[in-house]
């Protein structure tokens, strides 16, 4: 089998250790020659890089080269895959997004509403520059983008790189939800095949099929999930905010029981209720900085001080987060031309027949060595069509604002967003967001 060279862009991320463990676990079907970790922050990158050296020495000794660097040429030269997971401004800027939104009486959330808007206008310029640089040194590599907010990023990359089918935008949230479904059913997620439509963080499951028997579990799941369930999947979802998110799914299903919703729809369908749950002094960004991020770096630093993983409490196993699993599964499908079905963000072009053909929809796609082939969804009911068209108009205007530097379109985007709506509120939000995002956003005029 061919051995691949990959670069993890955003190598200093708290998500990287899980991804590295997954690459070790999957070396039989996705063999690697070289792994490069690239980040613009040398201190964080060095911690992950030193951890990676220990990990691969013990669990992947046949790997020829492990590199960590802040040099783009060194990182992007002659790679087969770039796995992108950047966060422009990191969690400190996320905290500002959330708290500014709440200050103005709006929902504070990472990818939804004013917070997601601010994050999107930071992400787009950074990701466009990265893709241009990757293409300079590796014109034909696959770029698997995980960076949020994925809907706005996908809309931007479609426009700036319209013919580059080797850029694939993905999100692990539908897969995380399917892990919950599988847990409820006493099955493994890999036993299930989803039918799904929508935009990123804005979609619905229409069927959950058993791959062997064809049985549709959606009616059974709908009845089970009308009562809040205790999530027993990966440790991340045991955090207070995630547990609350999955518990709230029951209200959405009781109110709208035709399909099963993506959990992020709670922010758009119940914005007041979600806002009132927030603590304006201690948001989700604070929870992550004080919890998962700190724990991840503490663990890596302890491993570095020990100089080993084997025989310690940090021994890796086959259980890694869905974030890591999904992106490695996707790379494997491309490398081995498996034509497996993944939920991918791709241009509509009639996949959902009765919404805008240029919308970047999230739908099931076959994935192989020639890229992504979306599966036809057909027409969708009026309620979902109306929600999607409104949300896509917001996403388009957000990207217009970023690429054109248009204040007017930024204002229009926020007014269209279901979590903001009020023009006077949108103006005040924009004023504060422009101020704190100097150096990140393209200038609005």
C-alpha positions in Angstrom: 0.0 0.0 0.0 1.1 3.5 -0.7 2.3 5.5 2.3 1.1 9.0 2.7 2.5 12.3 3.9 0.1 14.4 5.9 0.1 17.8 7.6 -2.2 18.7 10.5 -2.8 22.5 10.1 -3.5 23.8 13.6 -1.1 21.2 15.0 -1.1 22.9 18.4 -4.8 22.3 18.9 -6.3 20.4 21.9 -7.9 18.1 19.3 -4.5 17.0 17.8 -3.6 14.3 20.4 -6.7 12.3 19.7 -6.1 12.6 15.9 -2.5 11.3 16.4 -3.8 8.4 18.4 -6.3 7.6 15.7 -3.6 7.6 13.1 -1.7 5.1 15.1 -4.8 2.9 15.5 -5.5 3.1 11.7 -2.1 2.6 10.3 -3.2 -0.7 8.8 -5.6 0.9 6.4 -4.1 4.4 6.2 -0.3 3.9 6.3 1.8 7.0 6.7 5.3 7.9 5.7 5.5 11.4 7.2 3.5 13.5 9.7 3.9 17.3 9.9 2.3 19.4 12.6 2.0 23.0 11.6 0.9 25.9 13.8 1.7 29.6 14.0 2.1 29.4 17.8 5.5 27.8 18.5 5.0 27.2 22.3 1.8 25.2 21.9 3.1 23.5 18.8 6.2 22.4 20.7 4.2 20.7 23.4 2.1 18.7 20.9 5.2 18.0 18.8 7.2 16.6 21.7 4.2 14.5 22.7 3.9 13.3 19.1 7.6 12.2 19.0 7.1 10.0 22.1 3.8 8.6 20.8 5.0 7.6 17.4 8.3 6.2 18.7 6.3 3.7 20.8 3.1 3.1 18.7 4.3 3.8 15.2 8.1 3.1 15.0 7.9 2.4 11.3 6.8 6.0 10.6 9.7 7.6 8.7 9.5 11.2 9.8 7.7 13.3 12.4 8.0 17.1 12.0 6.6 20.0 14.0 7.2 23.5 12.6 5.9 27.0 12.2 7.4 27.3 8.7 4.8 27.0 6.0 7.2 25.8 3.3 8.5 23.0 5.5 5.0 22.1 6.5 3.3 22.1 3.2 6.0 20.8 0.8 5.0 17.5 -1.0 2.1 16.5 1.2 -0.8 14.3 0.2 -3.3 15.5 2.8 -3.7 18.7 4.8 -6.1 18.2 7.8 -7.2 21.8 8.7 -8.5 22.6 12.2 -7.5 26.2 12.9 -9.2 28.6 15.3 -8.4 32.2 14.4 -8.0 34.1 17.6 -8.2 30.9 19.7 -10.5 30.6 22.7 -9.8 34.1 24.0 -11.5 35.6 21.0 -14.3 33.0 21.3 -14.8 34.3 24.8 -15.2 37.8 23.5 -17.6 36.7 20.8 -19.8 35.0 23.4 -19.7 37.8 26.0 -20.3 40.7 23.6 -23.3 38.9 22.2 -24.7 38.4 25.7 -24.0 42.0 26.6 -26.4 43.0 23.8 -29.1 40.6 24.9 -28.3 38.0 22.2 -27.2 34.4 22.3 -23.5 33.8 23.0 -22.5 30.7 20.9 -19.4 29.7 19.0 -20.8 29.1 15.5 -24.4 30.5 15.8 -25.6 34.0 15.8 -23.4 37.0 16.4 -20.6 34.8 17.9 -20.5 32.6 14.9 -20.6 35.6 12.6 -17.6 37.2 14.3 -15.7 33.9 14.2 -16.5 33.4 10.5 -15.1 36.8 9.6 -11.9 35.8 11.4 -11.7 32.3 9.9 -12.3 33.2 6.3 -9.2 35.4 5.6 -6.9 33.0 7.6 -8.2 29.9 5.8 -8.0 31.5 2.3 -4.3 32.4 3.0 -3.5 28.9 4.2 -5.1 27.2 1.2 -3.2 29.5 -1.2 0.0 28.6 0.6 -0.7 24.9 0.6 -1.5 25.0 -3.1 1.9 26.7 -3.7 3.8 23.8 -2.3 1.4 20.9 -2.8 -0.9 21.7 -5.8 -2.7 18.3 -5.7 -3.0 17.5 -2.1 -6.4 16.9 -0.5 -7.4 19.6 1.9 -9.9 18.3 4.5 -11.2 21.4 6.4 -12.6 21.0 9.9 -12.3 24.6 10.8 -15.4 26.4 12.1 -17.8 28.0 11.5 -17.9 25.4 8.7 -20.9 26.8 6.8 -19.3 30.2 6.3 -15.9 28.8 5.6 -17.4 26.4 2.9 -19.3 29.3 1.3 -16.1 31.3 1.1 -13.8 28.5 -0.2 -16.4 27.6 -2.9 -16.2 31.2 -4.2 -12.4 31.7 -3.9 -11.4 28.2 -5.2 -14.4 27.3 -7.4 -12.9 24.4 -9.3 -10.8 22.9 -6.5 -12.6 19.6 -5.8 -9.8 18.5 -3.5 -11.0 21.0 -0.8 -13.6 19.2 1.3 -15.4 20.9 4.2 -16.7 18.6 6.9 -18.1 18.7 10.5 -18.2 16.0 13.1 -21.4 17.1 14.9 -23.8 14.9 12.9 -21.5 12.0 13.6 -21.4 12.8 17.3 -25.2 12.8 17.3 -25.2 9.4 15.6 -22.9 8.1 18.4 -25.7 9.1 20.8 -28.3 7.3 18.6 -26.2 4.2 18.5 -25.7 4.3 22.2 -29.4 4.5 22.8 -30.1 1.6 20.4 -27.3 -0.6 21.8 -25.5 -0.5 18.5 -22.2 0.8 17.0 -22.4 4.0 14.8 -20.7 2.1 12.0 -23.8 -0.2 11.9 -25.9 2.8 10.9 -26.4 4.9 7.7 -27.9 8.4 7.9 -30.3 10.2 5.5 -29.8 13.8 6.3 -30.3 17.3 4.8 -29.6 20.9 5.7 -26.8 23.3 6.2 -23.9 22.9 8.6 -25.2 23.0 12.2 -28.6 23.4 10.7 -30.0 20.1 9.5 -32.3 17.1 10.1 -32.0 13.3 10.0 -34.8 11.8 8.0 -33.8 8.2 8.3 -31.4 6.2 10.4 -30.9 2.9 8.6 -29.4 -0.4 9.6 -26.7 -1.1 7.1 -27.3 -4.9 7.1 -31.1 -5.1 7.4 -32.3 -1.8 6.1 -34.5 -1.2 9.1 -35.2 2.5 9.7 -34.6 3.2 13.4 -35.9 6.8 13.2 -39.4 6.1 14.5 -38.0 4.1 17.5 -35.4 6.8 18.2 -38.0 9.5 18.0 -40.1 7.9 20.7 -37.1 7.2 23.0 -35.7 10.7 22.6 -38.9 12.4 23.4 -37.7 11.8 27.0 -34.3 13.3 27.9 -31.5 10.7 27.8 -28.3 10.6 29.8 -25.5 10.7 27.2 -23.1 7.8 27.7 -20.7 8.4 24.7 -17.3 10.1 24.7 -16.1 12.0 27.9 -16.4 15.4 26.2 -20.2 15.0 26.2 -20.2 14.5 30.0 -19.4 18.2 30.4 -22.3 20.2 31.8 -23.0 22.2 28.7 -22.9 19.2 26.4 -25.2 17.1 28.7 -27.6 20.0 28.7 -27.5 20.2 24.9 -28.4 16.5 24.4 -31.0 16.6 27.1 -32.7 19.5 25.3 -33.1 17.5 22.1 -36.2 16.0 23.7 -38.0 19.3 23.5 -37.2 19.9 19.9 -38.4 16.4 19.0 -41.6 16.9 21.0 -42.3 20.2 19.2 -41.2 19.1 15.8 -41.4 15.4 15.5 -41.2 14.8 11.8 -37.4 14.4 11.7 -34.5 14.3 14.2 -32.7 17.6 14.6 -29.1 18.6 14.7 -28.6 19.7 18.3 -27.4 23.2 17.1 -31.0 23.9 15.9 -31.8 24.7 19.6 -30.1 28.0 19.2 -32.2 29.0 16.2 -35.5 27.6 17.3 -35.3 28.7 21.0 -32.9 31.6 21.1 -34.4 33.3 24.1 -34.4 30.1 26.1 -30.8 29.3 25.1 -29.7 32.9 26.0 -31.3 32.7 29.4 -29.3 29.6 30.2 -26.0 31.4 29.6 -23.8 32.9 32.3 -22.5 36.2 30.9 -19.5 36.0 33.3 -18.6 32.4 32.5 -19.3 31.1 29.0 -18.6 27.9 27.1 -15.1 29.3 26.1 -14.3 29.6 29.8 -15.5 26.1 30.4 -13.2 24.7 27.7 -10.2 26.8 28.7 -10.6 25.7 32.4 -11.5 22.1 31.5 -10.7 20.1 28.4 -7.9 22.4 27.0 -6.1 22.6 30.3 -6.5 18.8 31.0 -5.2 18.0 27.5 -2.0 20.1 27.8 -1.4 18.9 31.4 -1.6 15.3 30.2 0.9 16.0 27.3 3.3 17.8 29.6 3.2 14.9 32.1 3.9 12.4 29.3 6.8 14.6 28.1 8.3 14.7 31.6 8.0 10.9 31.8 9.4 10.4 28.3 7.0 7.5 27.6 3.4 6.4 27.3 3.6 2.6 27.4 3.2 1.3 30.9 1.8 4.5 32.3 -1.8 5.7 33.0 -1.7 7.5 29.7 -1.6 4.3 27.5 -3.7 5.0 24.4 -6.5 2.7 23.3 -9.0 2.4 20.4 -11.4 4.9 22.0 -10.8 8.3 20.6 -13.1 11.3 20.0 -15.4 11.4 16.9 -13.5 14.5 15.7 -10.4 12.5 15.2 -12.2 9.4 13.9 -14.2 11.2 11.3 -11.4 13.1 9.7 -9.1 10.0 9.5 -12.0 7.9 8.2 -12.5 10.4 5.4 -8.9 10.5 4.5 -8.9 6.7 4.4 -11.9 6.7 2.1 -10.1 9.0 -0.4 -6.9 7.1 -0.2 -8.5 3.6 -0.6 -11.3 4.7 -3.0 -13.9 3.0 -0.7 -16.9 5.1 -1.8 -18.2 5.1 1.7 -21.0 7.5 2.7 -20.1 10.6 4.7 -22.0 13.7 5.6 -20.2 16.5 3.6 -20.8 20.2 3.0 -21.0 20.5 -0.7 -22.6 22.8 -3.4 -26.3 21.9 -3.8 -26.7 22.0 -7.6 -30.2 20.3 -7.3 -29.4 17.8 -4.5 -32.1 19.4 -2.5 -34.3 20.3 -5.4 -36.4 23.2 -4.0 -33.7 25.4 -2.4 -31.0 27.6 -3.9 -28.7 25.6 -6.3 -25.6 27.5 -5.0 -26.3 26.8 -1.3 -23.5 24.9 0.5 -25.6 22.0 1.9 -24.7 19.2 4.3 -25.9 15.9 2.9 -24.8 12.3 2.5 -22.1 11.9 -0.1 -20.1 9.0 -1.5 -16.4 9.6 -1.1 -13.6 8.0 -3.1 -10.4 8.9 -4.9 -12.2 11.2 -7.3 -13.7 13.3 -4.4 -17.3 13.8 -3.3 -20.5 12.6 -5.0 -23.7 13.9 -3.2 -26.7 11.7 -3.0 -30.1 13.2 -4.1 -32.4 14.4 -1.4 -35.3 15.7 -3.5 -37.8 18.3 -2.3 -38.1 19.2 1.3 -41.2 20.5 3.2 -42.0 24.2 3.4 -41.0 24.7 7.0 -37.5 23.4 6.5 -37.1 25.1 3.2 -38.0 28.5 4.7 -35.5 28.0 7.6 -32.7 26.9 5.3 -33.2 29.7 2.7 -33.2 32.3 5.5 -30.1 30.8 7.1 -28.3 30.5 3.8 -29.0 34.2 3.0 -27.3 35.1 6.3 -24.3 32.9 5.4 -24.0 34.4 1.9 -24.2 38.0 3.3 -21.6 37.2 6.0 -19.2 36.0 3.3 -20.0 39.0 1.1 -19.2 41.3 4.0 -15.9 39.6 4.6 -14.7 39.4 1.0 -16.0 42.8 -0.1 -15.4 44.6 3.2 -19.0 45.7 3.3 -20.4 47.1 6.5 -23.9 47.2 5.0 -23.9 43.5 4.2 -22.5 42.7 7.6 -25.5 44.5 9.1 -27.9 42.7 6.8 -26.4 39.4 7.7 -26.9 39.9 11.4 -30.5 41.2 11.0 -31.3 38.0 9.0 -29.9 35.8 11.7 -32.7 34.3 13.8 -30.7 34.9 17.0 -30.4 38.7 16.4 -33.2 40.1 14.1 -33.3 43.6 15.6 -31.5 46.3 13.5 -30.6 48.5 16.4 -29.2 45.5 18.3 -27.2 44.5 15.2 -25.7 47.9 14.9 -24.5 47.9 18.5 -23.1 44.4 18.1 -21.2 45.3 15.0 -19.7 48.3 16.6 -18.3 46.2 19.5 -17.3 43.3 17.2 -15.4 45.5 14.8 -13.4 47.0 17.6 -12.3 43.7 19.2 -11.6 42.1 15.8 -9.1 44.6 14.5 -6.3 42.7 13.0 -8.5 39.6 12.4 -11.3 40.9 10.2 -11.0 42.5 6.8 -11.9 46.1 7.2 -15.6 47.0 6.8 -16.6 50.2 5.1 
